[in-house]
Amino acid sequence: MKEEVHIDMDKEGGLIHAIAQDYETGEVLMLAHMNDEALRLTIETGKAHYWSRSRNKLWRKGETSGNEQLVKEILVDCDGDSVLLKVEQIGGACHTGYRSCFYRRIDGEIIGEKVFDPEEKYGGK
C-alpha cells in the first residue's frame, strides 16, 4: 500500500527536523535540520545533506571530517515535518568525536564511545 507523502517545509520557516539513526543497531546518532535542497540532495545522492542554522548554509555530512552518512532509508513522520534517516555511519556522527551526539546523561556521565579526535579532523575547531 502507498500513499502520497507531503513534506511540510513551511511549519518551521523552511526547515524540517532530521534524525539520523544507525540502520543496523537503531542507535540515535544526531538531530539536524534540512531545507528543500538538503532533502533533495540526500535523496539524489544517498548521502546525508543538512542545513546549518549557525553557518546559514548547506552541508554534506562528512565533507570536512570524512564521517559520512550513507542513507539506507528515509521515513517521514505523521505530520510531514520531520524525517528519520536510517544511515550507515562512517566514523563518528558528533563533531566532538563521539559516535553519537547523545553521548552523555543529564547528570554529565559520559556513556558514549569516542571514535575520533576532533583536533586532528578540524584543526582545533
N, C-alpha and C positions, 0 to 999 in steps of 0.2 A: 504494500500500500504506500502511496506517495501523496503528499500534499504540497501546495505552494508555500515556499518559505519567504517571508519578508523580514529583512533586517532593518530595524528602526534606528537609523543614524541621527534622527532629529531629537530624540529624547534627551541626550546628554551633549548637545552642542556639536554634533557631527562625529562623536566618538562612541564606541561601544567597549565594554569590558571584555578582555580576552584572558582566559585562564589557560595556562599551559600545564598539562598533566602527562606524566610518563605513560606511554601507551601499553607497556607491559606490566608495570607494578601498580599503577594508579596513584603514585606519589604526585602531589600537587607541587609544581615547580615554581610557578610565578604567576603574578597578575600584571597585565599591561593593558594598553589601550590600542584600538585600531580605528582608523578612518576608512573611508571607501577604498582608497588606493592601497592601503596596507592589506585589507581583506582580499582585494582583487589580486595583488601580487602574491599573497600567500597561497591562494587557490591556484594561480597560474604556475608558480614555481615549485610548490611543495615545500618551501622553506618559509618559516615564520617571519613576517614583517610586522612592525608595530609603529605607532605614532608616539613620539616622545613629547610629552607635555612640557617638560622642563627645557628641552632644546628646540621645541617647536618645529620638529622635522621628522620625516620618515626614516626608519632604520630597519635593517635586516639583522635579526638576531645572529650574532657571531661575526658580523662584518669587521669588527675590531679584534675581538678575542679569539675567534675561531670556534667558539662554543655554540654551534648551530643547533637549530631545532628543525628536524625533518618531520613534516606534518604527515601523519598517517590517516587522520580522520578529523572532521570538524563537525561539532554538534552545536545546535542553536537552542537557546533556552525558550521557554514558553512565551515570553513577551517579545522575543526577537531583538533584545537589546544587549545580549551577552553571547559570547561563543566560548566553547570549550575546545581547545586544540589538543588532540591526543598526539603526542610527539615522541620521536626518538631524540633524546637529548645527547648531544656530543659535548663532553666536558660538563662544566657547571652552568647552571641557569642563572645564578646570582652573581652580580658584579663584584661582590665581596669575596668570591672564591668558593662559596658553598654550592653544593649540588642543587639545593632548593633555596629560594628566598625565605622560606619558612623553616629556618634552622634553629630557632630559639623559642623557648617557652616564655610566657608572660612574666615569670619570675626571673628571667635572664639566663636560665640554664641553657647551655648550648647542647643541642641534640643532633645537629646535622653533621654532615661529612664535608670537610673542606677538600676540594678536588684540584684547586689551582691557586697560585699566588698572584693576586691582582697587581702587585708591584711589577712582576715580570710581564704580565699581559698588557697593562695600561700605563706603565711608567709612573706609578705613584698616584694615579687619579682615584 
